[in-house]
Amino acid sequence: MIYKVLYQKNQIQNPRRETTETLYTQSDSAIKVREILEAKTDFNVESIEELSGNYLEYEQKSPNYKLTDLAEL
């Protein structure tokens, strides 16, 4: 499954929409995505959404769409 992760680069500052970043990744579950991000990064994860169907097709048309391999973080 493909997941869209909305996050802030660090946990020190309060989240602001203007500084929210997006990451797309493939995993078995959203829980596993969160566990890996918590272990390997200092990200402040705001939300993790599963993408499928029309939502996935829409995101894939974005020039910012790029799958990130969590093992490489």
Backbone as XML, in Angstrom:
<?xml version="1.0"?>
<chain id="A" units="angstrom">
  <residue number="1" name="MET">
    <atom name="N" x="0.832" y="-1.173" z="0.000"/>
    <atom name="CA" x="0.000" y="0.000" z="0.000"/>
    <atom name="C" x="0.885" y="1.247" z="0.000"/>
  </residue>
  <residue number="2" name="ILE">
    <atom name="N" x="0.370" y="2.279" z="-0.617"/>
    <atom name="CA" x="1.073" y="3.556" z="-0.685"/>
    <atom name="C" x="0.504" y="4.478" z="0.398"/>
  </residue>
  <residue number="3" name="TYR">
    <atom name="N" x="1.408" y="5.159" z="1.103"/>
    <atom name="CA" x="0.998" y="6.084" z="2.158"/>
    <atom name="C" x="1.558" y="7.472" z="1.896"/>
  </residue>
  <residue number="4" name="LYS">
    <atom name="N" x="0.749" y="8.473" z="2.235"/>
    <atom name="CA" x="1.161" y="9.874" z="2.168"/>
    <atom name="C" x="1.367" y="10.341" z="3.606"/>
  </residue>
  <residue number="5" name="VAL">
    <atom name="N" x="2.573" y="10.834" z="3.886"/>
    <atom name="CA" x="2.924" y="11.278" z="5.231"/>
    <atom name="C" x="3.090" y="12.789" z="5.216"/>
  </residue>
  <residue number="6" name="LEU">
    <atom name="N" x="2.363" y="13.482" z="6.077"/>
    <atom name="CA" x="2.521" y="14.924" z="6.257"/>
    <atom name="C" x="3.311" y="15.127" z="7.536"/>
  </residue>
  <residue number="7" name="TYR">
    <atom name="N" x="4.382" y="15.927" z="7.448"/>
    <atom name="CA" x="5.269" y="16.059" z="8.603"/>
    <atom name="C" x="5.982" y="17.399" z="8.628"/>
  </residue>
  <residue number="8" name="GLN">
    <atom name="N" x="6.523" y="17.713" z="9.805"/>
    <atom name="CA" x="7.420" y="18.849" z="10.006"/>
    <atom name="C" x="8.820" y="18.263" z="10.149"/>
  </residue>
  <residue number="9" name="LYS">
    <atom name="N" x="9.834" y="19.004" z="9.726"/>
    <atom name="CA" x="11.211" y="18.487" z="9.751"/>
    <atom name="C" x="11.742" y="18.229" z="11.158"/>
  </residue>
  <residue number="10" name="ASN">
    <atom name="N" x="11.239" y="18.955" z="12.155"/>
    <atom name="CA" x="11.718" y="18.714" z="13.521"/>
    <atom name="C" x="10.561" y="18.817" z="14.505"/>
  </residue>
  <residue number="11" name="GLN">
    <atom name="N" x="10.816" y="18.366" z="15.715"/>
    <atom name="CA" x="9.774" y="18.353" z="16.738"/>
    <atom name="C" x="9.853" y="19.538" z="17.686"/>
  </residue>
  <residue number="12" name="ILE">
    <atom name="N" x="10.780" y="20.452" z="17.427"/>
    <atom name="CA" x="10.984" y="21.591" z="18.319"/>
    <atom name="C" x="9.949" y="22.687" z="18.078"/>
  </residue>
  <residue number="13" name="GLN">
    <atom name="N" x="9.735" y="23.044" z="16.812"/>
    <atom name="CA" x="8.802" y="24.125" z="16.487"/>
    <atom name="C" x="7.377" y="23.598" z="16.394"/>
  </residue>
  <residue number="14" name="ASN">
    <atom name="N" x="6.435" y="24.481" z="16.664"/>
    <atom name="CA" x="5.033" y="24.128" z="16.496"/>
    <atom name="C" x="4.733" y="23.921" z="15.018"/>
  </residue>
  <residue number="15" name="PRO">
    <atom name="N" x="3.865" y="22.943" z="14.701"/>
    <atom name="CA" x="3.521" y="22.706" z="13.295"/>
    <atom name="C" x="2.832" y="23.918" z="12.673"/>
  </residue>
  <residue number="16" name="ARG">
    <atom name="N" x="3.234" y="24.231" z="11.444"/>
    <atom name="CA" x="2.590" y="25.282" z="10.659"/>
    <atom name="C" x="2.347" y="24.735" z="9.266"/>
  </residue>
  <residue number="17" name="ARG">
    <atom name="N" x="1.206" y="25.039" z="8.709"/>
    <atom name="CA" x="0.862" y="24.548" z="7.385"/>
    <atom name="C" x="1.907" y="24.944" z="6.355"/>
  </residue>
  <residue number="18" name="GLU">
    <atom name="N" x="2.465" y="26.131" z="6.494"/>
    <atom name="CA" x="3.430" y="26.640" z="5.518"/>
    <atom name="C" x="4.720" y="25.828" z="5.487"/>
  </residue>
  <residue number="19" name="THR">
    <atom name="N" x="5.034" y="25.137" z="6.564"/>
    <atom name="CA" x="6.283" y="24.369" z="6.612"/>
    <atom name="C" x="6.048" y="22.857" z="6.585"/>
  </residue>
  <residue number="20" name="THR">
    <atom name="N" x="4.795" y="22.452" z="6.380"/>
    <atom name="CA" x="4.490" y="21.027" z="6.302"/>
    <atom name="C" x="5.059" y="20.447" z="5.016"/>
  </residue>
  <residue number="21" name="GLU">
    <atom name="N" x="5.702" y="19.297" z="5.136"/>
    <atom name="CA" x="6.276" y="18.617" z="3.982"/>
    <atom name="C" x="5.558" y="17.292" z="3.773"/>
  </residue>
  <residue number="22" name="THR">
    <atom name="N" x="5.722" y="16.724" z="2.569"/>
    <atom name="CA" x="5.034" y="15.495" z="2.200"/>
    <atom name="C" x="6.039" y="14.438" z="1.790"/>
  </residue>
  <residue number="23" name="LEU">
    <atom name="N" x="5.754" y="13.217" z="2.188"/>
    <atom name="CA" x="6.574" y="12.077" z="1.826"/>
    <atom name="C" x="5.622" y="10.963" z="1.406"/>
  </residue>
  <residue number="24" name="TYR">
    <atom name="N" x="5.940" y="10.277" z="0.324"/>
    <atom name="CA" x="5.144" y="9.141" z="-0.130"/>
    <atom name="C" x="5.987" y="7.887" z="0.041"/>
  </residue>
  <residue number="25" name="THR">
    <atom name="N" x="5.380" y="6.822" z="0.570"/>
    <atom name="CA" x="6.133" y="5.591" z="0.776"/>
    <atom name="C" x="5.226" y="4.377" z="0.638"/>
  </residue>
  <residue number="26" name="GLN">
    <atom name="N" x="5.851" y="3.232" z="0.470"/>
    <atom name="CA" x="5.118" y="1.980" z="0.347"/>
    <atom name="C" x="5.435" y="1.117" z="1.562"/>
  </residue>
  <residue number="27" name="SER">
    <atom name="N" x="4.383" y="0.543" z="2.169"/>
    <atom name="CA" x="4.572" y="-0.280" z="3.362"/>
    <atom name="C" x="3.349" y="-1.166" z="3.560"/>
  </residue>
  <residue number="28" name="ASP">
    <atom name="N" x="3.472" y="-2.100" z="4.510"/>
    <atom name="CA" x="2.357" y="-2.992" z="4.823"/>
    <atom name="C" x="1.281" y="-2.310" z="5.656"/>
  </residue>
  <residue number="29" name="SER">
    <atom name="N" x="1.696" y="-1.331" z="6.493"/>
    <atom name="CA" x="0.718" y="-0.670" z="7.360"/>
    <atom name="C" x="1.195" y="0.721" z="7.754"/>
  </residue>
  <residue number="30" name="ALA">
    <atom name="N" x="0.245" y="1.556" z="8.135"/>
    <atom name="CA" x="0.562" y="2.907" z="8.597"/>
    <atom name="C" x="1.334" y="2.847" z="9.910"/>
  </residue>
  <residue number="31" name="ILE">
    <atom name="N" x="1.058" y="1.849" z="10.720"/>
    <atom name="CA" x="1.770" y="1.700" z="11.994"/>
    <atom name="C" x="3.251" y="1.463" z="11.745"/>
  </residue>
  <residue number="32" name="LYS">
    <atom name="N" x="3.557" y="0.626" z="10.761"/>
    <atom name="CA" x="4.956" y="0.348" z="10.440"/>
    <atom name="C" x="5.650" y="1.604" z="9.917"/>
  </residue>
  <residue number="33" name="VAL">
    <atom name="N" x="4.953" y="2.395" z="9.112"/>
    <atom name="CA" x="5.512" y="3.653" z="8.600"/>
    <atom name="C" x="5.860" y="4.567" z="9.769"/>
  </residue>
  <residue number="34" name="ARG">
    <atom name="N" x="4.932" y="4.736" z="10.703"/>
    <atom name="CA" x="5.165" y="5.607" z="11.864"/>
    <atom name="C" x="6.337" y="5.094" z="12.709"/>
  </residue>
  <residue number="35" name="GLU">
    <atom name="N" x="6.410" y="3.792" z="12.939"/>
    <atom name="CA" x="7.501" y="3.224" z="13.742"/>
    <atom name="C" x="8.860" y="3.501" z="13.107"/>
  </residue>
  <residue number="36" name="ILE">
    <atom name="N" x="8.962" y="3.315" z="11.795"/>
    <atom name="CA" x="10.232" y="3.541" z="11.101"/>
    <atom name="C" x="10.609" y="5.013" z="11.142"/>
  </residue>
  <residue number="37" name="LEU">
    <atom name="N" x="9.643" y="5.901" z="10.889"/>
    <atom name="CA" x="9.933" y="7.334" z="10.912"/>
    <atom name="C" x="10.355" y="7.792" z="12.307"/>
  </residue>
  <residue number="38" name="GLU">
    <atom name="N" x="9.711" y="7.277" z="13.341"/>
    <atom name="CA" x="10.081" y="7.654" z="14.710"/>
    <atom name="C" x="11.480" y="7.163" z="15.066"/>
  </residue>
  <residue number="39" name="ALA">
    <atom name="N" x="11.856" y="5.991" z="14.560"/>
    <atom name="CA" x="13.164" y="5.414" z="14.883"/>
    <atom name="C" x="14.306" y="6.067" z="14.106"/>
  </residue>
  <residue number="40" name="LYS">
    <atom name="N" x="14.024" y="6.500" z="12.863"/>
    <atom name="CA" x="15.107" y="6.953" z="11.987"/>
    <atom name="C" x="15.174" y="8.456" z="11.750"/>
  </residue>
  <residue number="41" name="THR">
    <atom name="N" x="14.153" y="9.208" z="12.166"/>
    <atom name="CA" x="14.134" y="10.643" z="11.876"/>
    <atom name="C" x="13.713" y="11.441" z="13.103"/>
  </residue>
  <residue number="42" name="ASP">
    <atom name="N" x="13.846" y="12.755" z="12.996"/>
    <atom name="CA" x="13.336" y="13.672" z="14.019"/>
    <atom name="C" x="12.034" y="14.319" z="13.565"/>
  </residue>
  <residue number="43" name="PHE">
    <atom name="N" x="11.374" y="13.748" z="12.564"/>
    <atom name="CA" x="10.156" y="14.321" z="12.014"/>
    <atom name="C" x="9.053" y="14.372" z="13.059"/>
  </residue>
  <residue number="44" name="ASN">
    <atom name="N" x="8.234" y="15.415" z="12.965"/>
    <atom name="CA" x="7.002" y="15.525" z="13.729"/>
    <atom name="C" x="5.887" y="15.129" z="12.761"/>
  </residue>
  <residue number="45" name="VAL">
    <atom name="N" x="5.465" y="13.877" z="12.812"/>
    <atom name="CA" x="4.479" y="13.351" z="11.868"/>
    <atom name="C" x="3.098" y="13.874" z="12.239"/>
  </residue>
  <residue number="46" name="GLU">
    <atom name="N" x="2.465" y="14.553" z="11.278"/>
    <atom name="CA" x="1.121" y="15.096" z="11.498"/>
    <atom name="C" x="0.051" y="14.076" z="11.151"/>
  </residue>
  <residue number="47" name="SER">
    <atom name="N" x="0.212" y="13.407" z="9.995"/>
    <atom name="CA" x="-0.768" y="12.399" z="9.602"/>
    <atom name="C" x="-0.160" y="11.433" z="8.594"/>
  </residue>
  <residue number="48" name="ILE">
    <atom name="N" x="-0.748" y="10.246" z="8.555"/>
    <atom name="CA" x="-0.369" y="9.219" z="7.589"/>
    <atom name="C" x="-1.663" y="8.732" z="6.956"/>
  </residue>
  <residue number="49" name="GLU">
    <atom name="N" x="-1.766" y="8.890" z="5.625"/>
    <atom name="CA" x="-2.974" y="8.507" z="4.900"/>
    <atom name="C" x="-2.661" y="7.402" z="3.913"/>
  </residue>
  <residue number="50" name="GLU">
    <atom name="N" x="-3.517" y="6.391" z="3.859"/>
    <atom name="CA" x="-3.384" y="5.374" z="2.820"/>
    <atom name="C" x="-3.987" y="5.939" z="1.538"/>
  </residue>
  <residue number="51" name="LEU">
    <atom name="N" x="-3.265" y="5.796" z="0.429"/>
    <atom name="CA" x="-3.752" y="6.276" z="-0.857"/>
    <atom name="C" x="-4.111" y="5.091" z="-1.740"/>
  </residue>
  <residue number="52" name="SER">
    <atom name="N" x="-5.279" y="5.160" z="-2.362"/>
    <atom name="CA" x="-5.683" y="4.129" z="-3.313"/>
    <atom name="C" x="-6.699" y="4.725" z="-4.272"/>
  </residue>
  <residue number="53" name="GLY">
    <atom name="N" x="-6.930" y="4.026" z="-5.353"/>
    <atom name="CA" x="-7.931" y="4.443" z="-6.326"/>
    <atom name="C" x="-7.678" y="5.821" z="-6.900"/>
  </residue>
  <residue number="54" name="ASN">
    <atom name="N" x="-8.734" y="6.634" z="-6.970"/>
    <atom name="CA" x="-8.647" y="7.976" z="-7.550"/>
    <atom name="C" x="-7.705" y="8.886" z="-6.774"/>
  </residue>
  <residue number="55" name="TYR">
    <atom name="N" x="-7.641" y="8.710" z="-5.458"/>
    <atom name="CA" x="-6.751" y="9.541" z="-4.637"/>
    <atom name="C" x="-5.293" y="9.291" z="-5.005"/>
  </residue>
  <residue number="56" name="LEU">
    <atom name="N" x="-4.932" y="8.019" z="-5.207"/>
    <atom name="CA" x="-3.566" y="7.676" z="-5.592"/>
    <atom name="C" x="-3.261" y="8.205" z="-6.992"/>
  </residue>
  <residue number="57" name="GLU">
    <atom name="N" x="-4.187" y="8.032" z="-7.915"/>
    <atom name="CA" x="-3.986" y="8.532" z="-9.282"/>
    <atom name="C" x="-3.769" y="10.043" z="-9.284"/>
  </residue>
  <residue number="58" name="TYR">
    <atom name="N" x="-4.545" y="10.763" z="-8.488"/>
    <atom name="CA" x="-4.405" y="12.216" z="-8.401"/>
    <atom name="C" x="-3.024" y="12.598" z="-7.879"/>
  </residue>
  <residue number="59" name="GLU">
    <atom name="N" x="-2.587" y="11.963" z="-6.805"/>
    <atom name="CA" x="-1.277" y="12.272" z="-6.217"/>
    <atom name="C" x="-0.145" y="11.924" z="-7.177"/>
  </residue>
  <residue number="60" name="GLN">
    <atom name="N" x="-0.293" y="10.846" z="-7.943"/>
    <atom name="CA" x="0.757" y="10.436" z="-8.878"/>
    <atom name="C" x="0.946" y="11.451" z="-10.000"/>
  </residue>
  <residue number="61" name="LYS">
    <atom name="N" x="-0.046" y="12.262" z="-10.273"/>
    <atom name="CA" x="0.067" y="13.300" z="-11.305"/>
    <atom name="C" x="0.835" y="14.524" z="-10.819"/>
  </residue>
  <residue number="62" name="SER">
    <atom name="N" x="1.026" y="14.631" z="-9.520"/>
    <atom name="CA" x="1.750" y="15.763" z="-8.945"/>
    <atom name="C" x="3.232" y="15.675" z="-9.295"/>
  </residue>
  <residue number="63" name="PRO">
    <atom name="N" x="3.861" y="16.809" z="-9.632"/>
    <atom name="CA" x="5.303" y="16.787" z="-9.921"/>
    <atom name="C" x="6.136" y="16.457" z="-8.677"/>
  </residue>
  <residue number="64" name="ASN">
    <atom name="N" x="5.551" y="16.566" z="-7.492"/>
    <atom name="CA" x="6.267" y="16.272" z="-6.245"/>
    <atom name="C" x="6.143" y="14.814" z="-5.817"/>
  </residue>
  <residue number="65" name="TYR">
    <atom name="N" x="5.389" y="14.017" z="-6.577"/>
    <atom name="CA" x="5.183" y="12.618" z="-6.203"/>
    <atom name="C" x="6.448" y="11.811" z="-6.481"/>
  </residue>
  <residue number="66" name="LYS">
    <atom name="N" x="6.993" y="11.227" z="-5.420"/>
    <atom name="CA" x="8.164" y="10.365" z="-5.534"/>
    <atom name="C" x="8.134" y="9.417" z="-4.343"/>
  </residue>
  <residue number="67" name="LEU">
    <atom name="N" x="8.180" y="8.111" z="-4.608"/>
    <atom name="CA" x="8.181" y="7.150" z="-3.509"/>
    <atom name="C" x="9.518" y="7.177" z="-2.793"/>
  </residue>
  <residue number="68" name="THR">
    <atom name="N" x="9.473" y="7.226" z="-1.484"/>
    <atom name="CA" x="10.671" y="7.216" z="-0.655"/>
    <atom name="C" x="10.808" y="5.850" z="-0.007"/>
  </residue>
  <residue number="69" name="ASP">
    <atom name="N" x="11.983" y="5.250" z="-0.147"/>
    <atom name="CA" x="12.264" y="3.969" z="0.491"/>
    <atom name="C" x="12.664" y="4.244" z="1.937"/>
  </residue>
  <residue number="70" name="LEU">
    <atom name="N" x="11.856" y="3.793" z="2.881"/>
    <atom name="CA" x="12.121" y="4.076" z="4.294"/>
    <atom name="C" x="13.413" y="3.427" z="4.781"/>
  </residue>
  <residue number="71" name="ALA">
    <atom name="N" x="13.862" y="2.388" z="4.111"/>
    <atom name="CA" x="15.115" y="1.738" z="4.503"/>
    <atom name="C" x="16.312" y="2.640" z="4.238"/>
  </residue>
  <residue number="72" name="GLU">
    <atom name="N" x="16.153" y="3.615" z="3.336"/>
    <atom name="CA" x="17.257" y="4.504" z="2.975"/>
    <atom name="C" x="17.324" y="5.757" z="3.842"/>
  </residue>
  <residue number="73" name="LEU">
    <atom name="N" x="16.377" y="5.943" z="4.732"/>
    <atom name="CA" x="16.385" y="7.134" z="5.590"/>
    <atom name="C" x="17.484" y="7.059" z="6.616"/>
  </residue>
</chain>
